[in-house]
Amino acid sequence: MSESAQTLYPDLHIERQHTLGLARARQVTDDWIQSAEQDYRMTCHLQRLEDKDIVTFKRTGATGQLLSAPDKFELDAKLGFLFKSFLPKIKQQIEQNLDKAIAEKS
Protein backbone atom coordinates (compact mmCIF):
# COMPACT_ATOMS: atom_id res chain seq x y z
CA MET A 1 0.00 0.00 0.00
CA SER A 2 1.24 3.49 -0.74
CA GLU A 3 2.12 5.74 2.14
CA SER A 4 -0.55 8.31 1.25
CA ALA A 5 -3.37 5.76 1.29
CA GLN A 6 -1.98 3.50 3.99
CA THR A 7 -3.12 4.16 7.51
CA LEU A 8 -2.52 2.23 10.69
CA TYR A 9 -6.25 2.03 11.26
CA PRO A 10 -8.34 2.46 8.13
CA ASP A 11 -12.03 3.05 8.75
CA LEU A 12 -12.80 0.37 6.20
CA HIS A 13 -10.80 -2.76 5.37
CA ILE A 14 -12.08 -5.44 3.02
CA GLU A 15 -10.08 -8.41 1.79
CA ARG A 16 -11.26 -11.12 -0.56
CA GLN A 17 -9.28 -14.15 -1.66
CA HIS A 18 -10.01 -15.44 -5.17
CA THR A 19 -8.71 -17.76 -7.88
CA LEU A 20 -9.22 -15.47 -10.88
CA GLY A 21 -5.60 -14.96 -11.81
CA LEU A 22 -4.23 -11.59 -12.87
CA ALA A 23 -6.02 -11.17 -16.21
CA ARG A 24 -9.53 -11.69 -14.82
CA ALA A 25 -8.69 -9.77 -11.63
CA ARG A 26 -7.78 -6.84 -13.87
CA GLN A 27 -11.18 -7.08 -15.54
CA VAL A 28 -12.82 -6.82 -12.11
CA THR A 29 -10.55 -3.86 -11.30
CA ASP A 30 -11.45 -2.05 -14.52
CA ASP A 31 -15.17 -2.59 -13.84
CA TRP A 32 -14.71 -1.38 -10.25
CA ILE A 33 -13.01 1.82 -11.45
CA GLN A 34 -15.79 2.51 -13.94
CA SER A 35 -18.45 2.05 -11.26
CA ALA A 36 -16.55 4.12 -8.67
CA GLU A 37 -16.14 7.01 -11.11
CA GLN A 38 -19.64 6.94 -12.60
CA ASP A 39 -21.78 5.90 -9.64
CA TYR A 40 -19.87 7.41 -6.72
CA ARG A 41 -18.01 10.34 -8.33
CA MET A 42 -14.63 9.00 -7.25
CA THR A 43 -11.43 10.13 -8.88
CA CYS A 44 -9.38 6.99 -9.52
CA HIS A 45 -5.76 6.54 -10.50
CA LEU A 46 -4.68 3.10 -11.76
CA GLN A 47 -1.10 1.92 -11.46
CA ARG A 48 -0.53 -1.29 -13.44
CA LEU A 49 2.44 -3.29 -12.25
CA GLU A 50 3.72 -6.60 -13.56
CA ASP A 51 2.13 -8.66 -10.80
CA LYS A 52 -0.70 -6.46 -9.46
CA ASP A 53 -2.76 -3.32 -9.91
CA ILE A 54 -3.06 -0.52 -7.38
CA VAL A 55 -5.99 1.87 -7.59
CA THR A 56 -5.97 5.00 -5.47
CA PHE A 57 -9.32 6.71 -5.16
CA LYS A 58 -10.72 9.82 -3.58
CA ARG A 59 -13.71 12.07 -3.36
CA THR A 60 -14.92 14.51 -0.78
CA GLY A 61 -15.17 12.52 2.43
CA ALA A 62 -13.37 9.36 1.30
CA THR A 63 -9.88 8.31 0.23
CA GLY A 64 -8.35 4.91 -0.18
CA GLN A 65 -6.68 2.23 -2.16
CA LEU A 66 -7.65 -1.01 -3.86
CA LEU A 67 -4.98 -3.66 -4.39
CA SER A 68 -5.79 -6.17 -7.11
CA ALA A 69 -3.56 -9.24 -7.18
CA PRO A 70 -3.82 -12.63 -8.91
CA ASP A 71 -5.19 -14.17 -5.71
CA LYS A 72 -6.82 -11.37 -3.70
CA PHE A 73 -8.44 -7.97 -3.59
CA GLU A 74 -7.71 -5.68 -0.67
CA LEU A 75 -9.44 -2.35 -0.09
CA ASP A 76 -8.55 0.18 2.60
CA ALA A 77 -10.33 3.50 3.01
CA LYS A 78 -10.48 6.46 5.33
CA LEU A 79 -13.89 8.07 5.62
CA GLY A 80 -14.78 11.61 6.57
CA PHE A 81 -17.05 12.39 9.47
CA LEU A 82 -20.31 12.30 7.51
CA PHE A 83 -19.53 8.99 5.79
CA LYS A 84 -18.53 7.26 9.04
CA SER A 85 -22.14 7.17 10.18
CA PHE A 86 -22.92 5.05 7.10
CA LEU A 87 -19.92 2.73 7.52
CA PRO A 88 -21.88 -0.54 7.98
CA LYS A 89 -24.00 0.12 4.88
CA ILE A 90 -21.00 1.25 2.82
CA LYS A 91 -19.02 -1.84 3.84
CA GLN A 92 -21.93 -4.16 3.07
CA GLN A 93 -22.45 -2.62 -0.37
CA ILE A 94 -18.77 -2.84 -1.31
CA GLU A 95 -18.57 -6.46 -0.12
CA GLN A 96 -21.69 -7.43 -2.08
CA ASN A 97 -20.46 -5.72 -5.24
CA LEU A 98 -16.99 -7.26 -4.97
CA ASP A 99 -18.35 -10.75 -4.26
CA LYS A 100 -20.71 -10.46 -7.24
CA ALA A 101 -17.91 -9.26 -9.54
CA ILE A 102 -15.64 -12.14 -8.49
CA ALA A 103 -18.44 -14.66 -9.03
CA GLU A 104 -19.20 -13.27 -12.50
CA LYS A 105 -15.56 -13.59 -13.60
CA SER A 106 -15.03 -17.06 -12.08
Phi, psi and omega in degrees: 000143179286155183298323182292326181265339183282134174226155177295323182227084178294151176291331184224126176225124178229132177227133178228124172279149178206173179236030185287331190081170187292318184298312180286328175298323178294326175297317177298317180299314180299318177296320180298316179300313181301315179295316181299319182287316184281314187273331187238007177055035176280150168259120184245144175231120182261129174244111180268120176249172183300321188244004180190167173242146175233122178248120171261141183221152178202157171197170178303122177091000180203135173219152178179194185211140174243123174260128179240113182238169181301339185233002179197158168243140178221122182240130174233136180215147170253134182247144175287172185308312183294323180287333182300328180292341179257012186308311181301318180291319178299313180298315180300317181295316179296316179298316179298315180296319180292316178299319179295316180297319178296315180298320181293330181267352181286000000 
